[in-house]
Amino acid sequence: MSNRFRALSPMLQSSDLERTIAWYESVLGFKCTSCWQDNWCRLEREGVSIMFMKNEHFGAPHATAVQYIYVQDAFELWNNISGKVKAEWGPEKMPYGMVEFAIKDPDGYLLSFGHESGE
């Protein structure tokens, strides 16, 4: 098949792009790799990307999905960011073989981070 999928990058609504960019850079170490006016940006870290847009006609930011990011070591990441954010849960070993924790970004999006526990 010549049209292979290459990546999935969620695009989320932001109420304040400058605040969103600053939070993802300072808390999670993402970098803003692309920006268009005050309406759109792409943030990346180690092959993971999230895009944000500001479209007032969509209303306030909201999502019913969890943005799940696989990491090498969820405990280590939590230790690096725990002084900057509140955990929604974890980090903890889950019964389905993952170590996970979750946080919320400034617009309330739930971000979950995990790695396989090996058990």
CNS distance restraints for C-alpha pairs under 8 A (distance, minus, plus):
assign (resid   9 and name CA) (resid  48 and name CA) 7.75 0.50 0.50
assign (resid   9 and name CA) (resid  49 and name CA) 5.55 0.50 0.50
assign (resid   9 and name CA) (resid  50 and name CA) 5.31 0.50 0.50
assign (resid   9 and name CA) (resid  51 and name CA) 6.65 0.50 0.50
assign (resid  10 and name CA) (resid  49 and name CA) 7.66 0.50 0.50
assign (resid  10 and name CA) (resid  50 and name CA) 5.35 0.50 0.50
assign (resid  10 and name CA) (resid  51 and name CA) 6.02 0.50 0.50
assign (resid  11 and name CA) (resid  50 and name CA) 6.19 0.50 0.50
assign (resid  11 and name CA) (resid  51 and name CA) 4.44 0.50 0.50
assign (resid  11 and name CA) (resid  52 and name CA) 5.24 0.50 0.50
assign (resid  11 and name CA) (resid  53 and name CA) 6.90 0.50 0.50
assign (resid  12 and name CA) (resid  50 and name CA) 7.73 0.50 0.50
assign (resid  12 and name CA) (resid  51 and name CA) 6.28 0.50 0.50
assign (resid  12 and name CA) (resid  52 and name CA) 4.77 0.50 0.50
assign (resid  12 and name CA) (resid  53 and name CA) 6.20 0.50 0.50
assign (resid  12 and name CA) (resid  61 and name CA) 7.50 0.50 0.50
assign (resid  12 and name CA) (resid  63 and name CA) 7.99 0.50 0.50
assign (resid  13 and name CA) (resid  52 and name CA) 5.60 0.50 0.50
assign (resid  13 and name CA) (resid  53 and name CA) 5.00 0.50 0.50
assign (resid  13 and name CA) (resid  54 and name CA) 5.69 0.50 0.50
assign (resid  13 and name CA) (resid  55 and name CA) 7.05 0.50 0.50
assign (resid  13 and name CA) (resid  58 and name CA) 7.96 0.50 0.50
assign (resid  13 and name CA) (resid  60 and name CA) 7.68 0.50 0.50
assign (resid  13 and name CA) (resid  61 and name CA) 5.02 0.50 0.50
assign (resid  13 and name CA) (resid  62 and name CA) 7.33 0.50 0.50
assign (resid  14 and name CA) (resid  20 and name CA) 6.94 0.50 0.50
assign (resid  14 and name CA) (resid  52 and name CA) 5.92 0.50 0.50
assign (resid  14 and name CA) (resid  53 and name CA) 5.75 0.50 0.50
assign (resid  14 and name CA) (resid  54 and name CA) 5.33 0.50 0.50
assign (resid  14 and name CA) (resid  61 and name CA) 5.90 0.50 0.50
assign (resid  14 and name CA) (resid 107 and name CA) 6.69 0.50 0.50
assign (resid  15 and name CA) (resid  54 and name CA) 6.45 0.50 0.50
assign (resid  15 and name CA) (resid  60 and name CA) 6.84 0.50 0.50
assign (resid  15 and name CA) (resid  61 and name CA) 6.43 0.50 0.50
assign (resid  15 and name CA) (resid 107 and name CA) 6.93 0.50 0.50
assign (resid  16 and name CA) (resid  20 and name CA) 6.19 0.50 0.50
assign (resid  16 and name CA) (resid  54 and name CA) 7.45 0.50 0.50
assign (resid  17 and name CA) (resid  21 and name CA) 6.02 0.50 0.50
assign (resid  17 and name CA) (resid  38 and name CA) 6.93 0.50 0.50
assign (resid  17 and name CA) (resid  39 and name CA) 7.44 0.50 0.50
assign (resid  17 and name CA) (resid  40 and name CA) 7.54 0.50 0.50
assign (resid  17 and name CA) (resid  41 and name CA) 7.64 0.50 0.50
assign (resid  17 and name CA) (resid  52 and name CA) 7.35 0.50 0.50
assign (resid  17 and name CA) (resid  53 and name CA) 7.50 0.50 0.50
assign (resid  17 and name CA) (resid  54 and name CA) 7.09 0.50 0.50
assign (resid  18 and name CA) (resid  22 and name CA) 6.13 0.50 0.50
assign (resid  19 and name CA) (resid  23 and name CA) 6.06 0.50 0.50
assign (resid  19 and name CA) (resid 106 and name CA) 7.84 0.50 0.50
assign (resid  20 and name CA) (resid  24 and name CA) 6.20 0.50 0.50
assign (resid  20 and name CA) (resid 105 and name CA) 7.93 0.50 0.50
assign (resid  20 and name CA) (resid 106 and name CA) 6.90 0.50 0.50
assign (resid  21 and name CA) (resid  25 and name CA) 6.06 0.50 0.50
assign (resid  21 and name CA) (resid  31 and name CA) 7.99 0.50 0.50
assign (resid  21 and name CA) (resid  32 and name CA) 6.72 0.50 0.50
assign (resid  21 and name CA) (resid  43 and name CA) 7.48 0.50 0.50
assign (resid  22 and name CA) (resid  26 and name CA) 5.93 0.50 0.50
assign (resid  23 and name CA) (resid  27 and name CA) 5.64 0.50 0.50
assign (resid  23 and name CA) (resid  28 and name CA) 7.57 0.50 0.50
assign (resid  23 and name CA) (resid 105 and name CA) 7.61 0.50 0.50
assign (resid  23 and name CA) (resid 106 and name CA) 7.55 0.50 0.50
assign (resid  24 and name CA) (resid  28 and name CA) 5.20 0.50 0.50
assign (resid  24 and name CA) (resid  29 and name CA) 6.36 0.50 0.50
assign (resid  24 and name CA) (resid  30 and name CA) 5.53 0.50 0.50
assign (resid  24 and name CA) (resid  31 and name CA) 7.72 0.50 0.50
assign (resid  24 and name CA) (resid  43 and name CA) 7.78 0.50 0.50
assign (resid  25 and name CA) (resid  29 and name CA) 4.57 0.50 0.50
assign (resid  25 and name CA) (resid  30 and name CA) 4.56 0.50 0.50
assign (resid  25 and name CA) (resid  31 and name CA) 5.70 0.50 0.50
assign (resid  25 and name CA) (resid  32 and name CA) 7.63 0.50 0.50
assign (resid  26 and name CA) (resid  30 and name CA) 7.74 0.50 0.50
assign (resid  27 and name CA) (resid  81 and name CA) 6.24 0.50 0.50
assign (resid  27 and name CA) (resid  84 and name CA) 6.46 0.50 0.50
assign (resid  27 and name CA) (resid  85 and name CA) 7.80 0.50 0.50
assign (resid  28 and name CA) (resid  81 and name CA) 7.23 0.50 0.50
assign (resid  29 and name CA) (resid  45 and name CA) 6.89 0.50 0.50
assign (resid  30 and name CA) (resid  43 and name CA) 5.86 0.50 0.50
assign (resid  30 and name CA) (resid  44 and name CA) 5.21 0.50 0.50
assign (resid  30 and name CA) (resid  45 and name CA) 4.80 0.50 0.50
assign (resid  31 and name CA) (resid  43 and name CA) 5.34 0.50 0.50
assign (resid  31 and name CA) (resid  44 and name CA) 5.39 0.50 0.50
assign (resid  31 and name CA) (resid  45 and name CA) 6.44 0.50 0.50
assign (resid  32 and name CA) (resid  41 and name CA) 6.88 0.50 0.50
assign (resid  32 and name CA) (resid  42 and name CA) 5.82 0.50 0.50
assign (resid  32 and name CA) (resid  43 and name CA) 4.42 0.50 0.50
assign (resid  32 and name CA) (resid  44 and name CA) 6.52 0.50 0.50
assign (resid  33 and name CA) (resid  41 and name CA) 7.64 0.50 0.50
assign (resid  33 and name CA) (resid  42 and name CA) 5.78 0.50 0.50
assign (resid  33 and name CA) (resid  43 and name CA) 5.80 0.50 0.50
assign (resid  33 and name CA) (resid  44 and name CA) 6.62 0.50 0.50
assign (resid  34 and name CA) (resid  41 and name CA) 5.48 0.50 0.50
assign (resid  34 and name CA) (resid  42 and name CA) 5.15 0.50 0.50
assign (resid  34 and name CA) (resid  43 and name CA) 7.32 0.50 0.50
assign (resid  35 and name CA) (resid  39 and name CA) 7.94 0.50 0.50
assign (resid  35 and name CA) (resid  40 and name CA) 5.71 0.50 0.50
assign (resid  35 and name CA) (resid  41 and name CA) 4.20 0.50 0.50
assign (resid  35 and name CA) (resid  42 and name CA) 6.47 0.50 0.50
assign (resid  36 and name CA) (resid  40 and name CA) 5.21 0.50 0.50
assign (resid  36 and name CA) (resid  41 and name CA) 6.28 0.50 0.50
assign (resid  38 and name CA) (resid  54 and name CA) 7.47 0.50 0.50
assign (resid  39 and name CA) (resid  53 and name CA) 5.38 0.50 0.50
assign (resid  39 and name CA) (resid  54 and name CA) 4.77 0.50 0.50
assign (resid  39 and name CA) (resid  55 and name CA) 7.05 0.50 0.50
assign (resid  40 and name CA) (resid  51 and name CA) 7.25 0.50 0.50
assign (resid  40 and name CA) (resid  52 and name CA) 5.56 0.50 0.50
assign (resid  40 and name CA) (resid  53 and name CA) 4.26 0.50 0.50
assign (resid  40 and name CA) (resid  54 and name CA) 6.31 0.50 0.50
assign (resid  41 and name CA) (resid  51 and name CA) 5.63 0.50 0.50
assign (resid  41 and name CA) (resid  52 and name CA) 5.38 0.50 0.50
assign (resid  41 and name CA) (resid  53 and name CA) 6.59 0.50 0.50
assign (resid  42 and name CA) (resid  49 and name CA) 6.79 0.50 0.50
assign (resid  42 and name CA) (resid  50 and name CA) 5.90 0.50 0.50
assign (resid  42 and name CA) (resid  51 and name CA) 4.32 0.50 0.50
assign (resid  42 and name CA) (resid  52 and name CA) 6.48 0.50 0.50
assign (resid  43 and name CA) (resid  49 and name CA) 5.52 0.50 0.50
assign (resid  43 and name CA) (resid  50 and name CA) 5.39 0.50 0.50
assign (resid  43 and name CA) (resid  51 and name CA) 6.12 0.50 0.50
assign (resid  44 and name CA) (resid  48 and name CA) 5.52 0.50 0.50
assign (resid  44 and name CA) (resid  49 and name CA) 4.32 0.50 0.50
assign (resid  44 and name CA) (resid  50 and name CA) 6.61 0.50 0.50
assign (resid  45 and name CA) (resid  49 and name CA) 6.55 0.50 0.50
assign (resid  48 and name CA) (resid  69 and name CA) 7.84 0.50 0.50
assign (resid  55 and name CA) (resid  59 and name CA) 7.57 0.50 0.50
assign (resid  56 and name CA) (resid  60 and name CA) 7.48 0.50 0.50
assign (resid  61 and name CA) (resid 107 and name CA) 6.35 0.50 0.50
assign (resid  61 and name CA) (resid 108 and name CA) 7.97 0.50 0.50
assign (resid  62 and name CA) (resid 107 and name CA) 7.63 0.50 0.50
assign (resid  62 and name CA) (resid 108 and name CA) 7.35 0.50 0.50
assign (resid  62 and name CA) (resid 109 and name CA) 7.09 0.50 0.50
assign (resid  63 and name CA) (resid 109 and name CA) 6.46 0.50 0.50
assign (resid  65 and name CA) (resid 110 and name CA) 7.59 0.50 0.50
assign (resid  66 and name CA) (resid 109 and name CA) 7.36 0.50 0.50
assign (resid  66 and name CA) (resid 110 and name CA) 5.26 0.50 0.50
assign (resid  66 and name CA) (resid 111 and name CA) 5.91 0.50 0.50
assign (resid  66 and name CA) (resid 112 and name CA) 6.66 0.50 0.50
assign (resid  67 and name CA) (resid 109 and name CA) 7.68 0.50 0.50
assign (resid  67 and name CA) (resid 110 and name CA) 6.28 0.50 0.50
assign (resid  67 and name CA) (resid 111 and name CA) 4.85 0.50 0.50
assign (resid  67 and name CA) (resid 112 and name CA) 6.16 0.50 0.50
assign (resid  68 and name CA) (resid 111 and name CA) 5.95 0.50 0.50
assign (resid  68 and name CA) (resid 112 and name CA) 4.75 0.50 0.50
assign (resid  68 and name CA) (resid 113 and name CA) 5.89 0.50 0.50
assign (resid  68 and name CA) (resid 114 and name CA) 7.66 0.50 0.50
assign (resid  69 and name CA) (resid 111 and name CA) 7.39 0.50 0.50
assign (resid  69 and name CA) (resid 112 and name CA) 6.15 0.50 0.50
assign (resid  69 and name CA) (resid 113 and name CA) 4.88 0.50 0.50
assign (resid  69 and name CA) (resid 114 and name CA) 6.57 0.50 0.50
assign (resid  70 and name CA) (resid 113 and name CA) 5.74 0.50 0.50
assign (resid  70 and name CA) (resid 114 and name CA) 5.08 0.50 0.50
assign (resid  70 and name CA) (resid 115 and name CA) 5.81 0.50 0.50
assign (resid  71 and name CA) (resid 113 and name CA) 6.37 0.50 0.50
assign (resid  71 and name CA) (resid 114 and name CA) 5.70 0.50 0.50
assign (resid  71 and name CA) (resid 115 and name CA) 5.60 0.50 0.50
assign (resid  72 and name CA) (resid 114 and name CA) 7.87 0.50 0.50
assign (resid  72 and name CA) (resid 115 and name CA) 5.98 0.50 0.50
assign (resid  73 and name CA) (resid  77 and name CA) 6.38 0.50 0.50
assign (resid  73 and name CA) (resid 114 and name CA) 7.30 0.50 0.50
assign (resid  73 and name CA) (resid 115 and name CA) 6.02 0.50 0.50
assign (resid  74 and name CA) (resid  78 and name CA) 6.04 0.50 0.50
assign (resid  74 and name CA) (resid  91 and name CA) 7.05 0.50 0.50
assign (resid  74 and name CA) (resid  99 and name CA) 6.50 0.50 0.50
assign (resid  74 and name CA) (resid 100 and name CA) 6.19 0.50 0.50
assign (resid  74 and name CA) (resid 101 and name CA) 7.12 0.50 0.50
assign (resid  74 and name CA) (resid 113 and name CA) 6.20 0.50 0.50
assign (resid  74 and name CA) (resid 114 and name CA) 5.34 0.50 0.50
assign (resid  74 and name CA) (resid 115 and name CA) 6.09 0.50 0.50
assign (resid  75 and name CA) (resid  79 and name CA) 6.19 0.50 0.50
assign (resid  75 and name CA) (resid  91 and name CA) 6.42 0.50 0.50
assign (resid  75 and name CA) (resid  99 and name CA) 7.88 0.50 0.50
assign (resid  76 and name CA) (resid  80 and name CA) 6.35 0.50 0.50
assign (resid  77 and name CA) (resid  81 and name CA) 6.40 0.50 0.50
assign (resid  78 and name CA) (resid  82 and name CA) 5.38 0.50 0.50
assign (resid  78 and name CA) (resid  91 and name CA) 7.20 0.50 0.50
assign (resid  78 and name CA) (resid 101 and name CA) 7.66 0.50 0.50
assign (resid  81 and name CA) (resid  85 and name CA) 6.61 0.50 0.50
assign (resid  82 and name CA) (resid  86 and name CA) 6.84 0.50 0.50
assign (resid  82 and name CA) (resid  87 and name CA) 7.65 0.50 0.50
assign (resid  85 and name CA) (resid 103 and name CA) 7.01 0.50 0.50
assign (resid  86 and name CA) (resid 103 and name CA) 6.32 0.50 0.50
assign (resid  86 and name CA) (resid 104 and name CA) 7.89 0.50 0.50
assign (resid  87 and name CA) (resid  91 and name CA) 7.96 0.50 0.50
assign (resid  87 and name CA) (resid 101 and name CA) 6.74 0.50 0.50
assign (resid  87 and name CA) (resid 102 and name CA) 5.69 0.50 0.50
assign (resid  87 and name CA) (resid 103 and name CA) 4.96 0.50 0.50
assign (resid  87 and name CA) (resid 104 and name CA) 7.90 0.50 0.50
assign (resid  88 and name CA) (resid 101 and name CA) 7.22 0.50 0.50
assign (resid  88 and name CA) (resid 102 and name CA) 5.21 0.50 0.50
assign (resid  88 and name CA) (resid 103 and name CA) 5.24 0.50 0.50
assign (resid  88 and name CA) (resid 104 and name CA) 7.30 0.50 0.50
assign (resid  89 and name CA) (resid 100 and name CA) 8.00 0.50 0.50
assign (resid  89 and name CA) (resid 101 and name CA) 5.34 0.50 0.50
assign (resid  89 and name CA) (resid 102 and name CA) 5.52 0.50 0.50
assign (resid  89 and name CA) (resid 103 and name CA) 7.57 0.50 0.50
assign (resid  90 and name CA) (resid 100 and name CA) 6.05 0.50 0.50
assign (resid  90 and name CA) (resid 101 and name CA) 4.25 0.50 0.50
assign (resid  90 and name CA) (resid 102 and name CA) 6.78 0.50 0.50
assign (resid  91 and name CA) (resid  99 and name CA) 6.57 0.50 0.50
assign (resid  91 and name CA) (resid 100 and name CA) 5.11 0.50 0.50
assign (resid  91 and name CA) (resid 101 and name CA) 4.24 0.50 0.50
assign (resid  91 and name CA) (resid 102 and name CA) 7.69 0.50 0.50
assign (resid  92 and name CA) (resid  99 and name CA) 5.39 0.50 0.50
assign (resid  92 and name CA) (resid 100 and name CA) 5.59 0.50 0.50
assign (resid  92 and name CA) (resid 101 and name CA) 6.64 0.50 0.50
assign (resid  93 and name CA) (resid  97 and name CA) 7.09 0.50 0.50
assign (resid  93 and name CA) (resid  98 and name CA) 5.89 0.50 0.50
assign (resid  93 and name CA) (resid  99 and name CA) 4.35 0.50 0.50
assign (resid  93 and name CA) (resid 100 and name CA) 6.59 0.50 0.50
assign (resid  93 and name CA) (resid 117 and name CA) 6.99 0.50 0.50
assign (resid  94 and name CA) (resid  98 and name CA) 5.29 0.50 0.50
assign (resid  94 and name CA) (resid  99 and name CA) 5.88 0.50 0.50
assign (resid  94 and name CA) (resid 100 and name CA) 7.08 0.50 0.50
assign (resid  97 and name CA) (resid 116 and name CA) 5.83 0.50 0.50
assign (resid  97 and name CA) (resid 117 and name CA) 5.38 0.50 0.50
assign (resid  97 and name CA) (resid 118 and name CA) 6.75 0.50 0.50
assign (resid  97 and name CA) (resid 119 and name CA) 5.96 0.50 0.50
assign (resid  98 and name CA) (resid 114 and name CA) 6.21 0.50 0.50
assign (resid  98 and name CA) (resid 115 and name CA) 5.49 0.50 0.50
assign (resid  98 and name CA) (resid 116 and name CA) 4.40 0.50 0.50
assign (resid  98 and name CA) (resid 117 and name CA) 4.95 0.50 0.50
assign (resid  98 and name CA) (resid 118 and name CA) 7.93 0.50 0.50
assign (resid  99 and name CA) (resid 114 and name CA) 5.30 0.50 0.50
assign (resid  99 and name CA) (resid 115 and name CA) 5.39 0.50 0.50
assign (resid  99 and name CA) (resid 116 and name CA) 6.18 0.50 0.50
assign (resid  99 and name CA) (resid 117 and name CA) 5.60 0.50 0.50
assign (resid 100 and name CA) (resid 112 and name CA) 6.79 0.50 0.50
assign (resid 100 and name CA) (resid 113 and name CA) 5.49 0.50 0.50
assign (resid 100 and name CA) (resid 114 and name CA) 4.25 0.50 0.50
assign (resid 100 and name CA) (resid 115 and name CA) 6.79 0.50 0.50
assign (resid 101 and name CA) (resid 112 and name CA) 5.69 0.50 0.50
assign (resid 101 and name CA) (resid 113 and name CA) 5.58 0.50 0.50
assign (resid 101 and name CA) (resid 114 and name CA) 6.71 0.50 0.50
assign (resid 102 and name CA) (resid 110 and name CA) 6.68 0.50 0.50
assign (resid 102 and name CA) (resid 111 and name CA) 5.44 0.50 0.50
assign (resid 102 and name CA) (resid 112 and name CA) 4.10 0.50 0.50
assign (resid 102 and name CA) (resid 113 and name CA) 6.18 0.50 0.50
assign (resid 103 and name CA) (resid 110 and name CA) 5.85 0.50 0.50
assign (resid 103 and name CA) (resid 111 and name CA) 5.38 0.50 0.50
assign (resid 103 and name CA) (resid 112 and name CA) 6.51 0.50 0.50
assign (resid 104 and name CA) (resid 108 and name CA) 5.16 0.50 0.50
assign (resid 104 and name CA) (resid 109 and name CA) 5.24 0.50 0.50
assign (resid 104 and name CA) (resid 110 and name CA) 4.58 0.50 0.50
assign (resid 104 and name CA) (resid 111 and name CA) 5.91 0.50 0.50
assign (resid 105 and name CA) (resid 109 and name CA) 5.38 0.50 0.50
assign (resid 105 and name CA) (resid 110 and name CA) 6.79 0.50 0.50
assign (resid 105 and name CA) (resid 111 and name CA) 7.36 0.50 0.50
